Amino acid sequence: MITNSPYQSHLFMNNIQVAIIEDEKPAARLLEGMIKKLRPQWDIIKIPGSIESSVAWFASHPHPDIVFLDIQLSDGNSFLFIEQACPTSLIIFTTAYDEYAVRAFTVNSIDYLLKPIRQERLEEAIQKFEHVTSKYNQKLLEQNDLLKYSIPSRIPARNTGPVSLFPATRN
């Protein structure tokens, strides 16, 4: 199984990998168009809307940064997909069913959009994703900066005379 940590490969919001898992092709095309209108630079892939095909796709591809996931897929409930595929992606649920909202937030979900999806609500959900990932990426950058300063390039040493600086080596 190929996986990656969410947001790990994208320190900037330009090259975001998006997956749409939706069993209704017109709904998938509509959502794709709405996302492209808001974030034309994002890479979007539509995965066939069944648990079986979605699990197979996730087992053989790097996980995208974000998944727009319909709850009712052609062969069952998307929570079964989550159990089987264990996506590392953040999830925005897209559904006509409001009864799954509480359960949706027990997985990697950051939002829950009811169909028909309004452009304003989609924008809010995308901004929430960007906010979460920018905070995560900022922490990574801060940790990187700390690492730069925690390993000295030269080490001071003194025998009997003045202090000398010797190159530090890394193993």
C-alpha positions in Angstrom: 0.0 0.0 0.0 1.4 3.4 -1.0 0.6 6.3 1.4 2.0 9.6 2.4 1.5 12.0 5.2 -1.1 14.7 4.6 0.3 17.9 3.2 3.8 16.6 3.5 4.8 17.1 -0.1 3.1 20.5 -0.5 4.6 23.4 1.5 2.6 25.8 -0.6 -1.0 25.8 -1.7 -0.4 25.7 -5.4 0.2 22.0 -6.2 -2.7 20.5 -4.2 -3.8 17.0 -5.2 -7.6 16.6 -5.0 -9.7 13.5 -5.4 -13.4 13.4 -6.0 -15.2 10.2 -5.1 -18.7 10.4 -6.3 -21.0 7.7 -7.8 -23.0 10.2 -9.9 -21.0 11.4 -12.9 -22.9 14.6 -13.4 -22.4 15.5 -9.7 -18.7 14.7 -10.0 -18.3 16.9 -13.1 -20.2 19.8 -11.4 -18.1 19.6 -8.3 -14.9 19.4 -10.4 -16.0 22.6 -12.2 -16.8 24.4 -9.0 -13.4 23.5 -7.5 -11.5 24.5 -10.7 -13.3 27.8 -10.7 -12.1 28.5 -7.2 -8.7 26.9 -7.4 -7.7 26.5 -11.0 -4.1 25.5 -10.1 -5.2 22.4 -8.1 -4.8 18.9 -9.7 -8.1 17.1 -9.6 -8.8 13.4 -10.3 -12.2 11.8 -10.3 -12.2 8.3 -8.8 -15.1 6.0 -9.7 -17.7 6.2 -7.0 -17.6 2.7 -5.5 -15.9 1.4 -2.4 -14.2 -1.3 -4.3 -12.6 0.9 -7.0 -11.8 3.7 -4.6 -10.0 1.3 -2.2 -8.1 -0.2 -5.1 -7.1 3.3 -6.3 -5.9 4.3 -2.8 -3.9 1.1 -2.5 -1.9 1.8 -5.7 -1.5 5.6 -5.7 -0.1 8.3 -3.3 -2.9 9.7 -1.3 -4.1 13.1 -2.4 -4.1 16.1 0.0 -7.8 16.3 0.1 -10.8 14.1 -0.8 -14.3 15.3 -1.6 -16.2 12.2 -0.6 -19.9 11.3 -1.2 -21.3 9.3 1.7 -23.5 7.0 -0.4 -21.5 5.3 -3.0 -22.7 2.8 -5.6 -21.8 -0.2 -3.5 -22.3 1.1 0.0 -21.5 3.7 2.6 -18.2 5.6 2.3 -17.3 4.9 6.0 -16.5 1.4 4.8 -14.1 2.9 2.2 -12.4 4.9 5.0 -12.1 1.7 7.1 -10.5 -0.3 4.2 -8.4 2.4 2.5 -7.3 4.3 5.6 -6.8 7.5 3.7 -4.2 10.0 5.0 -6.0 12.7 3.1 -8.2 15.3 4.8 -11.8 14.7 3.8 -14.7 17.0 2.9 -17.9 15.0 2.8 -20.4 15.9 0.0 -23.8 14.4 0.5 -27.5 14.8 0.4 -27.8 13.1 3.8 -27.5 15.2 7.0 -27.8 12.2 9.4 -24.1 11.3 9.0 -22.7 14.6 10.0 -21.7 13.6 13.6 -20.0 10.4 12.4 -18.2 12.3 9.6 -16.2 14.3 12.1 -14.8 11.1 13.8 -12.6 10.5 10.7 -10.2 12.9 8.9 -13.2 15.2 8.0 -12.8 18.9 8.1 -16.2 19.8 6.6 -19.6 18.4 5.6 -21.3 19.9 2.5 -24.9 19.2 1.8 -26.1 18.8 -1.8 -26.8 20.8 -3.8 -23.4 22.4 -2.9 -23.4 26.2 -2.9 -20.3 27.9 -4.2 -20.0 30.0 -1.0 -20.0 26.8 1.2 -17.4 25.2 -1.0 -15.2 28.2 -0.7 -15.5 28.1 3.1 -14.6 24.4 3.1 -11.6 25.0 0.9 -10.5 28.0 3.0 -10.7 25.7 6.1 -8.5 23.1 4.4 -6.0 25.8 3.5 -6.0 27.2 7.0 -5.4 23.7 8.5 -2.7 22.8 6.1 -0.9 26.2 6.3 -0.8 25.8 10.1 0.7 22.3 9.7 3.2 23.5 7.1 4.2 26.5 9.3 5.0 24.0 12.1 7.1 21.9 9.8 9.0 25.0 8.7 9.6 26.0 12.3 10.8 22.5 13.1 13.2 22.7 10.1 14.6 26.0 11.3 15.1 24.6 14.8 17.0 21.6 13.3 19.3 24.0 11.4 20.3 25.7 14.6 20.5 22.6 16.8 23.4 21.0 14.9 26.5 23.3 14.9 28.7 23.5 11.9 31.7 24.2 14.0 32.6 23.1 17.6 34.7 25.3 19.9 37.5 23.5 21.7 40.3 24.6 23.9 43.4 22.7 25.1 45.8 25.0 26.8 45.9 27.9 24.4 43.2 30.0 22.7 39.8 28.5 21.7 39.9 26.9 18.3 36.9 26.1 16.1 36.8 22.6 14.5 34.4 21.5 11.8 31.6 19.4 13.1 31.0 16.1 11.2 27.7 14.4 10.7 27.4 10.6 10.5 
